[in-house]
């Protein structure tokens, strides 16, 4: 079962931005699969995929925060605070030396936060705004 599914309705018309979201979805789904697998080597794979997720998250947050300012999105300050909290949580996990049950549990909570943030009304409103501005005839 897929942890978080990409939907065509998430398309904004900004190819790079949409690609970042799709990559984050793929990485989140792979981490979720790895967390369910406790076979030898799964912690190493989690670390590798988590590293990619962290780097993509950093890049995406910069992109999204800039887009919010550029488009004058009214909830951008609240949204940027949510981004900061999420990134801080990921950075704390990245700073831990040893893998194990505690790190796995923290990572699972962060994935839940990612999913909840993406599905939140605020995020969906921003995606709709971008979609409308990039596909004007779709409104």
Secondary structure, 3 states (H helix, E strand, C coil): CCCCCCCHHHCCCCHHHHHHHHHHHHHHHHHHHHHHCCCCCHHHHHHHHHHHHHHHHHHHHHHHHHHHHHCCCCCHHHHHHHHHHHHHHHHHHHCCCCCCHHHHHHHHHHHHHHHHHHHCHHHHHHHHHHHHHHCHHHC
